[in-house]
């Protein structure tokens, strides 16, 4: 089954409006532990239930994947991917950097995305071939050409099983970026990382992970705004990629090289030698 994503963008917008209203008006409520330092609130589940119900009625032929309750309904190559509250930890602590992220995936490639940040009053949207918008206005990635003037966002550090091993490449990447770029930022929301690349607020983001509910919407929005989105090795990003790197075209090659080296060895080239760390009186 194929579909012109532009024709169902209004449905996605309505679904996200339902979700955004719940996030904006309801307290987090009971917190459910999902693992080591990972959690879901009552609002996460309420949003997913409401959006799942709405989309099952409006697009019964499209399958649905939600972060909290997995896949429901069988589809023919098309799948909605929802993160009901992207940035749950932020939401739980009253940090306004959180929102709902809804993407449409067609054979492992996102073709539509809507991301709403209810506490910042910004909605981002895109459909394949139709450009990307923020509150209805077209947007474009930055014109960054030099890592020394670039702001780069990083995805969260790992928690849970094998977190220590999984964080070694993340920490090496952090140190390498800190030595090379203007500033490193960590916003705690994959959706925000990607749409702020699209909007030119930041110049790139690197996440050493790739869950469809986290990235589907943001990837198509970033691409439609002119960003290049790749896997860690520089190959085109899909929902099967192991990592997510989105950047302004002018700095992509340098970032891919930097990220690949730091994560391959787990050791930053910019780490000081032991002799340099010994202070003499």
C-alpha positions in Angstrom: 0.0 0.0 0.0 1.3 3.5 -0.9 -0.2 6.8 0.1 0.6 10.5 -0.5 1.5 11.6 3.0 0.2 15.1 2.3 -3.4 13.8 2.0 -3.4 12.5 5.6 -1.3 15.3 7.2 -4.6 16.9 8.5 -5.5 13.7 10.3 -2.1 13.6 12.0 -2.5 17.2 13.0 -5.8 16.5 14.6 -4.4 13.5 16.4 -1.5 15.6 17.8 -4.0 18.3 18.9 -5.8 15.7 21.0 -2.4 14.7 22.5 -1.2 18.2 23.1 -4.4 19.2 25.0 -3.9 16.2 27.4 -0.2 17.1 28.0 -1.1 20.8 28.6 -4.0 20.3 31.0 -3.3 17.1 33.0 -0.8 16.6 35.8 1.7 13.7 35.4 -0.1 11.6 37.9 1.1 8.1 38.9 4.6 7.3 37.7 5.2 3.7 36.4 8.8 2.5 36.4 9.9 0.9 33.1 13.4 0.1 34.2 16.5 1.7 35.7 15.7 5.4 35.8 13.1 5.1 33.0 9.5 5.8 33.6 6.1 6.6 32.2 3.4 8.9 33.7 -0.3 8.6 33.6 -0.2 11.3 30.9 2.0 9.1 28.7 -0.6 6.4 28.8 -3.6 8.7 28.4 -2.1 10.3 25.3 -1.3 7.0 23.7 -4.7 5.6 24.4 -6.4 8.7 22.9 -4.3 8.9 19.8 -4.5 5.1 19.2 -8.3 5.3 19.4 -8.5 8.3 17.1 -6.2 6.9 14.4 -7.8 3.4 14.5 -11.0 5.1 13.6 -9.6 7.5 11.0 -7.0 5.3 9.4 -7.9 1.7 10.2 -5.7 0.4 7.3 -2.5 1.8 8.9 -0.8 -0.1 11.8 0.2 1.7 15.0 3.3 1.7 17.2 3.3 3.5 20.5 6.2 3.7 22.9 4.2 2.5 25.9 2.1 -0.3 24.5 3.8 -1.4 21.3 2.2 -2.4 18.0 -1.5 -2.8 17.4 -3.4 -3.6 14.2 -1.8 -5.0 11.1 -1.1 -2.8 8.2 0.2 -3.0 4.7 3.6 -1.4 4.9 2.4 1.8 6.6 2.8 2.5 10.3 2.1 5.3 12.7 4.9 5.8 15.3 4.0 7.7 18.4 6.0 9.0 21.3 3.1 10.3 23.6 5.4 12.4 25.7 8.9 12.8 24.3 10.9 14.0 27.2 9.0 12.4 30.0 11.7 13.1 32.6 11.5 16.8 31.6 7.7 16.8 31.8 7.8 15.1 35.2 10.1 17.8 36.6 8.2 20.7 35.1 10.8 21.4 32.4 9.0 22.7 29.3 11.2 20.8 26.8 8.8 18.0 26.0 6.0 17.2 23.6 4.2 14.7 21.4 5.8 13.2 18.3 3.8 11.4 15.6 5.3 10.1 12.5 4.1 8.0 9.5 6.6 5.3 8.4 6.4 3.7 4.9 8.7 0.6 4.5 11.2 1.9 7.2 11.3 5.4 5.9 9.3 8.3 7.5 7.1 10.2 5.2 5.1 12.5 7.5 5.7 14.0 10.9 4.0 16.3 13.4 5.6 17.4 16.6 3.9 19.7 19.1 5.7 21.3 22.0 2.6 22.4 24.1 4.5 24.4 26.7 6.4 26.4 24.1 3.4 26.8 21.8 5.2 25.6 18.7 4.0 22.9 16.3 6.3 21.5 13.6 5.1 19.5 10.6 6.2 18.0 7.3 5.1 15.7 4.6 7.5 14.2 2.1 8.0 16.6 -0.8 6.0 19.4 0.8 8.7 21.1 3.0 8.7 21.7 6.7 6.8 24.3 8.8 6.9 25.7 12.3 3.5 27.1 13.2 2.7 27.2 9.5 5.8 29.0 8.4 8.4 27.4 6.2 11.7 26.7 7.9 15.3 25.9 6.8 18.4 24.5 8.4 21.3 26.7 9.3 24.1 27.5 6.9 26.8 26.3 9.3 30.1 25.5 7.5 32.6 25.2 10.4 32.3 23.0 13.5 34.0 25.7 15.5 30.9 27.9 15.2 28.3 25.0 15.4 26.0 24.1 18.3 25.5 20.4 18.5 22.9 18.6 20.6 23.5 15.1 22.0 20.9 12.5 22.9 20.6 11.3 26.4 23.2 9.0 28.0 22.2 5.4 28.4 20.4 4.0 31.4 19.5 0.4 32.3 21.3 -2.8 31.4 24.9 -2.3 30.3 24.7 1.4 30.7 28.3 1.7 31.7 29.5 0.0 28.5 27.0 1.8 26.3 28.0 5.2 27.7 31.7 4.8 26.9 31.2 5.9 23.2 28.8 8.6 24.3 31.3 10.1 26.8 34.1 9.9 24.2 31.8 11.6 21.7 30.9 14.3 24.2 34.6 15.0 24.9 35.5 15.1 21.2 32.6 17.5 20.5 33.5 19.7 23.5 37.0 20.1 22.0 35.8 20.9 18.5 32.4 22.7 18.4 31.2 26.0 19.7 28.8 24.4 22.3 27.4 21.0 23.2 23.8 20.8 24.3 21.5 18.1 25.8 17.8 18.9 25.7 16.4 15.5 26.8 14.1 15.1 23.8 14.8 13.5 20.5 11.9 15.4 18.9 13.3 18.8 20.0 16.8 17.9 18.9 15.6 17.1 15.4 13.1 20.0 14.9 15.6 22.5 16.2 18.1 21.3 13.6 15.3 21.8 11.1 14.6 25.3 12.4 18.2 26.3 12.5 18.2 26.9 16.2 21.0 24.3 16.4 23.3 23.1 13.7 23.3 19.3 14.3 22.3 16.6 16.6 23.7 13.1 17.3 21.8 10.3 19.0 23.5 6.9 19.5 20.1 5.3 19.3 17.1 5.0 17.0 13.6 4.1 18.1 10.9 4.7 15.6 8.7 6.5 18.1 11.6 8.8 19.0 12.8 9.7 15.5 10.2 9.1 12.8 8.5 12.5 12.9 11.7 14.5 13.6 13.7 12.9 10.8 11.2 13.7 8.0 10.8 17.3 9.4 14.6 17.8 9.5 15.0 16.4 5.9 12.2 18.5 4.5 13.9 21.6 6.0 17.2 20.7 4.3 19.1 18.7 6.9 20.9 15.5 5.9 20.0 12.6 8.3 22.3 9.6 8.3 23.4 6.6 10.4 26.7 6.7 12.2 28.6 5.5 9.1 27.1 8.2 6.9 24.6 5.9 5.1 21.0 7.2 4.7 19.0 7.0 7.9 16.1 4.5 8.1 14.1 3.2 11.0 16.6 0.3 11.0 19.6 2.5 11.6 21.6 2.1 14.8 22.1 5.8 15.4 20.6 9.2 14.2 22.8 12.0 13.0 21.1 15.1 11.6 23.1 18.1 10.4 23.3 21.1 8.2 24.9 19.9 5.0 28.0 22.1 5.4 29.2 20.3 8.6 27.9 16.8 8.0 31.1 15.2 6.7 33.2 16.5 9.6 30.6 15.3 12.1 30.4 11.8 10.6 34.1 11.5 10.8 34.3 12.8 14.3 31.4 10.6 15.6 32.6 7.4 13.9 36.1 7.7 15.3 35.0 8.6 18.9 32.4 5.8 19.0 34.6 3.2 17.3 37.3 3.4 19.9 35.3 4.7 22.9 38.2 7.1 23.5 38.3 10.7 22.4 41.3 11.8 20.4 41.1 15.0 22.4 41.6 13.3 25.8 44.7 14.7 27.5 47.7 12.4 27.9 48.5 11.3 31.4 51.6 13.5 31.5 49.5 16.5 30.7 47.3 15.7 33.6 50.1 15.8 36.2 50.4 19.3 37.6 53.8 20.4 38.8 54.3 22.9 41.5 
